[in-house]
Amino acid sequence: MNRNMHAPQSHAPTQSAEAAPRTAGDRRDAPEPPRSSADDFSFEIVRHVGVLSISPRGWTREVNIVSWNAKPARLDIRDWAPDHDKMSRGVALNGLETEQLKVILSGFLPQDSGI
């Protein structure tokens, strides 16, 4: 369902959609993609790599190999609740991105960067 279907219109129309110029990539005629709830995903921690830090509330910032929605596993960095039932947004890297990150970090010195 389009969640804006019943929203009031807050702008005055200036031209009809037929008269408005169209540009490449104009998506007015494209159907809105189906929306899914935040609960419509699955994950499997294939391998635990390590813990980067622990918050006072017990959440851990972890590096894991995770398969999201039964897709190929990726290197994943994010915060996890103590029982792994909740997680924060994170970063998931494929193999090539992981190799590139390794190259970038090999010459990186945090103390030289002020962090």
LINHU-V132774 format. One record per residue. N is the residue number from 1. RES is the residue in three letters. PHI is phi in degrees with one decimal (999 if undefined). OMEGA is omega in degrees with one decimal (* if undefined). D_FIRST is the distance of its C-alpha to the first C-alpha in Angstrom with 1 decimal. Layout:
n->(N;N)
res->(RES;RES)
phi->(PHI;PHI)
omega->(OMEGA;OMEGA)
d_first->(D_FIRST;D_FIRST)
This chain:
n->(1;2;3;4;5;6;7;8;9;10;11;12;13;14;15;16;17;18;19;20;21;22;23;24;25;26;27;28;29;30;31;32;33;34;35;36;37;38;39;40;41;42;43;44;45;46;47;48;49;50;51;52;53;54;55;56;57;58;59;60;61;62;63;64;65;66;67;68;69;70;71;72;73;74;75;76;77;78;79;80;81;82;83;84;85;86;87;88;89;90;91;92;93;94;95;96;97;98;99;100;101;102;103;104;105;106;107;108;109;110;111;112;113;114;115)
res->(MET;ASN;ARG;ASN;MET;HIS;ALA;PRO;GLN;SER;HIS;ALA;PRO;THR;GLN;SER;ALA;GLU;ALA;ALA;PRO;ARG;THR;ALA;GLY;ASP;ARG;ARG;ASP;ALA;PRO;GLU;PRO;PRO;ARG;SER;SER;ALA;ASP;ASP;PHE;SER;PHE;GLU;ILE;VAL;ARG;HIS;VAL;GLY;VAL;LEU;SER;ILE;SER;PRO;ARG;GLY;TRP;THR;ARG;GLU;VAL;ASN;ILE;VAL;SER;TRP;ASN;ALA;LYS;PRO;ALA;ARG;LEU;ASP;ILE;ARG;ASP;TRP;ALA;PRO;ASP;HIS;ASP;LYS;MET;SER;ARG;GLY;VAL;ALA;LEU;ASN;GLY;LEU;GLU;THR;GLU;GLN;LEU;LYS;VAL;ILE;LEU;SER;GLY;PHE;LEU;PRO;GLN;ASP;SER;GLY;ILE)
phi->(999;-72.6;-71.4;-98.6;-58.4;-104.8;-72.7;-67.9;-78.8;-108.1;-125.9;-86.4;-66.2;-104.2;-143.7;-74.8;-62.8;-70.1;-87.5;-69.7;-66.1;-103.1;-122.5;-60.2;86.0;-62.6;-111.5;-61.2;-92.6;-77.9;-68.9;-70.1;-64.3;-63.7;-94.9;-119.4;-79.7;-65.4;-87.4;-91.6;-151.0;-133.8;-149.3;-136.7;-78.5;-73.8;-153.2;-87.2;-94.9;175.8;-107.7;-86.6;-162.9;-128.7;-82.2;-59.4;-85.0;95.4;-69.9;-115.9;-91.4;-120.7;-110.9;-137.9;-102.0;-127.4;-102.0;-101.3;53.2;60.4;-92.0;-55.2;-66.0;-135.1;-69.9;-129.9;-123.6;-166.5;-88.9;-125.7;-65.8;-52.7;-98.9;60.1;-92.3;-133.5;-146.9;-90.6;-67.4;-148.1;-124.5;-119.9;-116.8;-78.6;-59.0;-65.1;-65.5;-64.6;-61.5;-65.7;-61.8;-60.3;-63.9;-61.2;-74.6;-63.0;-106.7;-93.6;-118.5;-54.6;-65.0;-78.1;-104.5;77.6;-114.5)
omega->(177.4;-174.4;178.1;-175.1;-175.7;-179.4;178.2;177.4;-176.7;179.8;178.0;179.9;179.7;177.9;174.5;179.7;179.6;-176.0;-177.7;179.0;180.0;179.5;175.6;-179.7;178.6;-172.6;-177.0;-177.5;-178.5;177.5;177.8;179.9;179.3;179.1;176.5;178.4;-179.7;-179.0;-176.5;175.4;177.0;176.9;173.7;174.1;-176.6;179.3;174.9;-178.2;179.6;177.9;178.4;-179.4;177.5;179.6;176.5;179.0;177.5;175.9;179.3;171.9;-170.2;169.1;-178.5;167.4;-172.6;171.0;178.8;177.4;177.2;176.7;179.4;-177.1;-179.9;170.6;-171.4;177.7;179.2;175.8;179.4;172.2;-177.0;-179.0;179.0;176.0;176.6;177.5;176.3;170.0;-178.0;-179.9;177.0;-175.8;173.7;-176.2;-179.6;178.1;178.1;177.2;179.9;177.4;178.6;178.2;-179.6;-176.6;-178.5;178.4;-175.7;176.7;-177.4;-177.8;177.0;-177.1;178.7;177.7;*)
d_first->(0.0;3.8;5.9;8.7;7.9;10.6;12.8;16.3;17.7;20.6;22.4;24.6;24.0;27.0;26.6;24.5;22.2;24.8;27.7;26.4;28.0;26.0;26.8;26.7;23.4;21.5;17.9;16.8;16.4;14.8;11.2;9.1;9.8;7.7;8.0;10.5;12.2;15.8;17.1;16.1;19.4;23.0;26.3;29.9;32.7;35.1;37.9;38.6;40.5;41.4;40.7;41.0;41.1;40.5;39.1;40.9;37.9;38.5;35.6;36.9;36.1;36.4;36.9;35.6;34.8;31.2;29.1;25.3;23.0;26.2;26.9;30.4;31.7;32.1;34.3;32.2;33.2;31.4;32.1;31.9;32.3;35.6;34.1;31.6;28.6;27.2;27.4;27.1;25.7;28.4;29.7;29.7;32.3;33.2;36.9;37.8;36.2;38.0;41.3;40.8;40.1;43.3;45.3;44.0;44.8;48.2;49.7;47.7;49.7;47.7;50.9;51.3;47.8;48.1;45.6)
